[in-house]
Every structure is written in C-alpha cells, then in structure tokens.
Amino acid sequence: MKIRELVKSFEPYRVTEGGHPIRLDKNESPYDLPGWVKEEIFEELRELSFNRYPHITSMPMRKAIARFYGISPENVAVGNGGDELISYLVWLFEGDYIVTTPPSFGMYGFYAKLNEIPVVEVPLKEDFTIDGDAIAEKSKNARAVFIASPNNPTGNLQPEEEIIKVLDTGAVVVLDEAYAEFAGKSLWRLIEEYPNLIVLRTFSKAFSLAGVRTGYILANEEVVDALYRVKSPFSVGIMTMAAVKVVLRHYDLVERRVAKIIEERERIRKAFREFTYPSDANFLLMRLNAYEFLLEKGIVVRKLSGRLNGHIRVTVGRKWENRKLIEALREYLEVEGCG
Ligand code: PMP
C-alpha cells in the first residue's frame, strides 16, 4: 500500500480544543432549534421508510427550496453541506484552473488541490472588496471563479458592480452566499440573467442546521443537470430532507434569530470599534492578537494567519457568551496596555 504523496501535503484536521464552554470559532448559529420545531421534524420522520435509500436526486428537498424561492426545482441542487457542492464545482467545468480571492473561504483551494487543479489567486483589495477587472482578466481559461459575499473571514459583502464585471466575461462564477441572510441582500435573482452564475447557500448558519449538514445551489438547469450526473447519488439523507422541509415552514423564526444576531454583532462591534471591521455576516473580524488569551478564558475563536496574521474571527454567540467575550477582550486590552 502506498498512500499518494499529495495526501501528505494536506494538514490533518484539528479538533477544536475541548472543554471550553464558549465556542465562537465556526460561524454556527448560537441557537439550537426549539424543541417544538424538533418535534415537527420527528413527526415527519415517523412517516418515512428508514430502510430505503433517499430520493436519488433529492427531489423532495429541491421542491421545498424551489417553492421557497418561487423557482423551478430544475434550478436547485442540494448537497451534504455547501462543502460537498464546492467539491464538485471546482472541476465540473472546462478550464485550466480556478480563481479565488484570498483571504477567503479555504475549501475552494482545498478541493482544487485535492483534484490537482491549479489555483490562481486574485487578492482582495485593501478594503477587502474584490477587484472585478483583475478577476475578469484572469477568468478567460478558468473552470470557475469563486467569490464569497459576504466574505469569510472578512465579513463584508462584495460590490454588485464588481461581480457583474466578472459575470459579463462569461466565466462561471460561484457566488458563495453562505451568510446572505445576515446581510439582508442576495444576488440570486441574477441567475435568470446569467446562466454562468451559480449561487451557493447553506442551512448551516442562519437556519441552525450545521449539524444536519446541508447546502444548495441556485443555478441554470444545465448546471444542475450536469451536477446530478456526477454527484454522489445518496449524499443527502431522509433526515436532512425532513429537517429542511420543516425549517422552511418556520422562516419567521429564522428571521427573528437573524435580527438578534445582527443586534448582538453590532453590540460587540461598538465595544471595540477601533479594532473591528464592519460585518454583513454572523461574525466579526478583529485586529486583535487575542486567540491564546481568550482560550485561557475558555473562549474559542478563530485564529487567522497570512495577510490576516494577528487577527481573530469571532462568531456572534448568545448574549451571555458575547458578554463574556466583551469582558475578556477588555481585560486583554488592559493587559496589552491598549485599553
Ligand atoms: N461557504 C462559506 C463562505 C462558509 O463559511 C461555509 C461554512 N464555513 C460554507 C460555504 C459551507 O458550509 P456548509 O458546508 O456547512 O454548508
């Protein structure tokens, strides 16, 4: 047995340090589904045949999402997390490489590397917005261009006109809107105008379903059809489909929670305005080298590196968690002599 050399170039997955009560490192929703919503999901499950494979192209769930948007299920594809869909989108299209815009979500590069697809990086500008002209220049032989808006880990929405510049080249654009609910803005309707636009969304953030693992794309029928020819057939199970069907019935709950998270996000930002970037997502980018200090206090955040060395990304938590975070960061600033 000889494991491929490429595999060794990947970092092993690190488990987040256990035993810390406050977990603000994965941009999850801090709110679990209420018991009564779980009960509704359990009711759905009671009716299902656990011995049978799920629908091969996840039609029940695609229909539920399509109804939610008022579009056809032929424009919706679902996956085991947005991540699974990204794993296909890096190689589904003809071209020589993918384009990414660092600092951004790491999984685009991860799956490209796994498939031995080169990555052309067009860094974000100083203000963390994309450079539409520079991307357009690089997009000619690209399989796809990956743009996250709001971007992770910087938190900002990308300007529509810059995205349009890239779309107008005809290149495939994967617009990753994992955090769109927190921005209150989405460009998904542009799929009607641009067959080269693929909008990626997830149930892991605003919908409180990170543990269920599911995400989806909204795109042209041709893209959806192509994806279902190659996608792992049964990656979205019956339990996932039942959970999604139920949470979509309770979007008002999602909206109320999103509003609460935004309120908390702004509260944290106000306390550390000098060190915190504006955010359109459920997390904040902070120019504070406080990862270890916070860990000592039992608060886990995301430590960033490279261009964002010395920065942390902090997911907005529950009110009491945010209070602890604010207290700890105030103490950090005092200790560091910046307070
Ligand atoms: N895109 C971005 C920008 C993300 O931050 C995440 C989650 N960290 C995802 C996609 C994928 O989320 P999931 O696989 O949980 O759907």
Residues whose N, C-alpha, C, O or C-beta is under 5 A from the ligand:
A	BS01	PMP	K26 G81 G82 D83 F105 A148 N152 D176 A178 T202 S204 T214 G215
